Amino acid sequence: MTRRIERFERVDSTMTIAAKLAAEGCAGGTIVIADEQTAGIGRHGHSWVSEKGTGLYASMVLRLPVEARALPVVMLALGLAARDAIIELTTLVPDLRWPNDILIAGKKSAGILAQLEGDAIIAGIGINIAQTHFPPGLETPATSLVLEGARVDREELLAALAGAVDRYCAILVDEGAGAIVRIFEASSSYARGRRVRVQQTNSAIEGVTEGLDESGFLMVRQDDGNITTVLAGGVR
């Protein structure tokens, strides 16, 4: 597959550039990658630390024949793709924490963001490759591949990631959301039987995870026996 890749030394966010390209009608599979982001975007308006030359900061334009309500499952597919790319090039086996965190040894090594731009989905993926330190006070302790003993070439990681995104998007289109949900559950220690606290906008719930529903949302059985479907929130 011939793929358009736009490379930058320094940008505010690859997401904003990819969204602009999508609005201009670029082909699905187009990738924007930068050496450094000055305003990397995380979920819920959080920033993504994007130190120069130490991570993979990429956004991909996806044009999939799925409805907008499939966006949560697309994000699960992207997490699986990032996990596979790391496994392909290292001996590490990352964990997935719903909805968008890739963890190694309990520390965040990569994150996912997906948003709609017209009829396209902008998939933002950040993977920590060579960072040796992180700012204090992060919500989740962070790590990098090099801190976990793995040295990875960024271009090889990008190629592995792009291929994995294509594979999981094909599974979503050909087999449906249920296939992605099942694979995610099998790949995540957080999906079932894990006691968690979910911080939502104005409240928090605690309980044990009961898997994902067909739309890709997390179900949590609270201590009173009631099962709550978590549409958004930080799971810890």
C-alpha positions as CSV (number, residue, x, y, z in Angstrom):
1,M,0.0,0.0,0.0
2,T,1.3,3.4,-1.0
3,R,0.9,5.7,2.0
4,R,1.3,9.5,2.3
5,I,3.5,10.4,5.3
6,E,3.9,14.1,6.3
7,R,7.0,14.6,8.5
8,F,7.7,17.6,10.6
9,E,10.5,18.6,13.0
10,R,8.2,20.6,15.4
11,V,4.5,21.1,15.5
12,D,1.9,22.0,18.0
13,S,0.0,18.7,17.5
14,T,0.0,16.1,14.8
15,M,-3.7,15.8,15.5
16,T,-4.5,19.3,14.3
17,I,-2.4,18.9,11.1
18,A,-4.0,15.5,10.3
19,A,-7.5,17.0,10.9
20,K,-6.7,19.8,8.4
21,L,-5.5,17.2,5.8
22,A,-8.6,15.2,6.3
23,A,-10.8,18.2,5.8
24,E,-8.9,18.9,2.6
25,G,-9.8,15.3,1.4
26,C,-6.6,13.4,1.9
27,A,-6.6,9.7,1.4
28,G,-7.2,7.2,4.3
29,G,-4.0,6.0,5.8
30,T,-2.3,9.3,5.6
31,I,0.1,9.8,8.5
32,V,1.5,12.9,10.2
33,I,4.6,12.4,12.3
34,A,6.7,14.9,14.2
35,D,10.0,14.9,16.1
36,E,8.5,17.2,18.7
37,Q,5.0,18.5,19.7
38,T,4.7,21.7,21.7
39,A,1.0,21.1,22.5
40,G,0.5,17.3,22.3
41,I,-3.2,16.4,23.0
42,G,-4.4,13.7,25.4
43,R,-7.9,12.7,26.4
44,H,-10.1,15.2,28.2
45,G,-7.9,18.1,27.3
46,H,-4.8,16.7,29.0
47,S,-1.4,17.3,27.5
48,W,0.9,14.6,26.1
49,V,4.5,15.0,26.9
50,S,6.3,15.1,23.5
51,E,10.0,15.7,24.1
52,K,12.1,16.2,21.0
53,G,13.4,13.0,19.4
54,T,12.3,10.6,22.1
55,G,8.9,9.3,21.1
56,L,6.7,8.4,18.2
57,Y,4.2,11.2,17.8
58,A,1.9,10.3,15.0
59,S,-1.6,10.9,13.8
60,M,-3.3,8.8,11.1
61,V,-6.3,9.7,9.0
62,L,-8.8,6.7,8.9
63,R,-11.6,6.5,6.4
64,L,-13.7,3.5,7.5
65,P,-17.2,2.4,6.5
66,V,-18.4,2.6,10.2
67,E,-20.9,4.8,12.0
68,A,-19.7,7.6,14.3
69,R,-21.0,5.6,17.3
70,A,-18.2,3.0,16.5
71,L,-15.5,5.6,17.6
72,P,-15.0,3.9,21.1
73,V,-14.3,0.6,19.4
74,V,-12.0,2.3,17.0
75,M,-10.0,3.5,19.9
76,L,-9.8,0.0,21.3
77,A,-8.5,-1.2,18.0
78,L,-5.8,1.5,18.0
79,G,-4.7,0.4,21.5
80,L,-4.4,-3.2,20.3
81,A,-2.4,-2.0,17.3
82,A,0.0,0.0,19.5
83,R,0.4,-3.1,21.7
84,D,1.1,-5.3,18.8
85,A,3.7,-3.0,17.4
86,I,5.6,-2.9,20.6
87,I,5.4,-6.7,20.9
88,E,6.6,-7.1,17.3
89,L,9.9,-5.2,18.0
90,T,10.6,-6.0,21.6
91,T,10.3,-8.7,24.2
92,L,7.9,-6.6,26.2
93,V,4.3,-7.5,26.7
94,P,2.3,-4.4,27.4
95,D,-1.1,-4.3,29.2
96,L,-4.1,-2.4,28.0
97,R,-6.1,-0.2,30.4
98,W,-9.5,0.9,29.1
99,P,-10.0,2.9,27.1
100,N,-6.7,4.2,25.8
101,D,-3.6,3.5,27.9
102,I,-0.8,1.1,27.1
103,L,1.0,0.1,30.3
104,I,4.3,-1.6,30.9
105,A,5.0,-2.7,34.5
106,G,2.0,-0.6,35.5
107,K,3.4,2.6,34.0
108,K,2.0,4.4,31.0
109,S,4.1,3.9,27.8
110,A,1.7,4.9,25.1
111,G,-1.7,6.6,24.7
112,I,-4.4,6.8,22.1
113,L,-6.8,9.5,21.0
114,A,-9.5,9.3,18.3
115,Q,-11.8,12.1,17.1
116,L,-14.1,12.7,14.2
117,E,-13.2,15.2,11.4
118,G,-16.1,15.2,9.0
119,D,-16.3,11.7,7.5
120,A,-12.8,10.8,8.7
121,I,-11.4,9.6,12.0
122,I,-8.2,11.1,13.3
123,A,-6.2,8.6,15.2
124,G,-3.5,10.1,17.4
125,I,-0.9,7.7,18.9
126,G,2.0,8.6,21.1
127,I,4.5,6.0,22.2
128,N,7.4,6.7,24.6
129,I,10.5,5.3,23.0
130,A,13.7,6.9,24.5
131,Q,12.7,9.2,27.4
132,T,14.9,8.8,30.4
133,H,12.8,11.0,32.7
134,F,9.3,12.5,32.9
135,P,7.8,15.6,34.6
136,P,6.7,15.1,38.2
137,G,3.0,14.9,39.1
138,L,1.7,12.9,36.2
139,E,-1.7,11.3,36.8
140,T,-0.2,7.9,35.9
141,P,3.5,7.2,36.3
142,A,5.1,7.0,32.9
143,T,7.8,4.9,31.3
144,S,9.5,4.4,27.9
145,L,10.6,1.5,25.9
146,V,14.3,2.3,26.7
147,L,13.6,2.5,30.4
148,E,12.1,-1.0,30.2
149,G,15.2,-2.3,28.5
150,A,14.1,-2.1,24.8
151,R,15.8,0.0,22.1
152,V,13.6,0.5,19.1
153,D,14.1,2.4,15.9
154,R,11.3,5.0,15.5
155,E,10.9,4.3,11.7
156,E,10.6,0.5,12.3
157,L,8.0,1.2,15.1
158,L,6.0,3.5,12.8
159,A,6.0,0.8,10.1
160,A,4.9,-1.9,12.6
161,L,2.2,0.5,14.0
162,A,0.8,1.4,10.6
163,G,0.5,-2.2,9.6
164,A,-1.1,-3.2,12.9
165,V,-3.6,-0.3,12.6
166,D,-4.5,-1.5,9.1
167,R,-5.0,-5.1,10.4
168,Y,-7.3,-4.1,13.3
169,C,-9.3,-1.7,11.2
170,A,-9.9,-4.6,8.7
171,I,-11.1,-6.8,11.5
172,L,-13.5,-4.1,12.7
173,V,-14.9,-3.6,9.2
174,D,-15.0,-7.3,8.2
175,E,-16.0,-9.0,11.5
176,G,-17.6,-6.2,13.5
177,A,-17.2,-4.4,16.8
178,G,-17.7,-7.6,18.7
179,A,-14.4,-9.1,17.4
180,I,-12.4,-6.0,18.5
181,V,-14.1,-6.1,22.0
182,R,-13.2,-9.8,22.4
183,I,-9.6,-9.3,21.4
184,F,-9.3,-6.3,23.7
185,E,-10.7,-8.2,26.7
186,A,-8.3,-11.1,26.1
187,S,-5.4,-8.6,25.9
188,S,-6.2,-6.5,29.0
189,S,-5.8,-7.5,32.7
190,Y,-8.2,-4.5,33.5
191,A,-11.2,-5.7,31.5
192,R,-12.5,-8.4,33.9
193,G,-12.1,-9.2,37.5
194,R,-10.0,-6.1,38.3
195,R,-10.9,-3.8,41.2
196,V,-10.8,-0.3,40.0
197,R,-11.8,3.3,40.8
198,V,-13.3,5.3,38.0
199,Q,-13.0,9.0,38.3
200,Q,-15.7,10.8,36.4
201,T,-16.5,14.5,36.0
202,N,-18.3,15.0,39.2
203,S,-18.1,11.7,40.9
204,A,-16.2,8.4,41.3
205,I,-17.3,4.8,41.4
206,E,-15.4,1.7,42.7
207,G,-16.0,-1.9,41.9
208,V,-14.8,-4.9,39.9
209,T,-14.6,-4.8,36.1
210,E,-17.1,-7.1,34.3
211,G,-15.8,-6.8,30.7
212,L,-16.9,-4.5,27.9
213,D,-20.3,-4.1,26.4
214,E,-20.9,-4.5,22.6
215,S,-20.2,-0.8,22.1
216,G,-16.8,-1.0,23.8
217,F,-17.7,0.6,27.1
218,L,-16.4,-0.7,30.4
219,M,-18.8,-2.4,32.8
220,V,-18.1,-2.2,36.5
221,R,-19.9,-4.1,39.3
222,Q,-20.1,-1.9,42.3
223,D,-20.1,-3.2,45.8
224,D,-23.9,-3.0,46.1
225,G,-24.1,-5.4,43.1
226,N,-25.3,-2.9,40.6
227,I,-23.4,-2.9,37.2
228,T,-22.5,0.6,35.9
229,T,-21.5,1.1,32.3
230,V,-18.7,3.6,32.1
231,L,-18.9,5.8,29.1
232,A,-15.9,8.0,30.0
233,G,-13.5,8.5,32.9
234,G,-10.1,7.7,34.3
235,V,-9.7,4.1,35.4
236,R,-7.2,3.4,38.1
